[in-house]
Amino acid sequence: MSFTFANAGTFGYHCIPHRNMGMTGTVQVDANGADPLVVQIGPGNGFAFSPVSAHIRPGGCARWVNASNLTVHTVTSD
């Protein structure tokens, strides 16, 4: 999944089936952020995003990539 962040701000997101396990993250959007940005879904223990707090510039595109052998992860805005 990918998303282009048009405006500055802080945006939360989560995995629907694993939110209660703490699988949440944020994207901070400001002029000092990166573009493009890749967030791995489920590296390591399989129930986390990496980085948990991503930093991207306005107009930048973030892409979430499943790095886990679990295929039931989602990325949904709060």
Summary of the structure (lengths in Angstrom):
residues: 78
radius of gyration: 11.9
end to end distance: 15.7
largest distance: 34.6
contacts: 221
relative contact order: 0.34
helix: 8%
strand: 53%
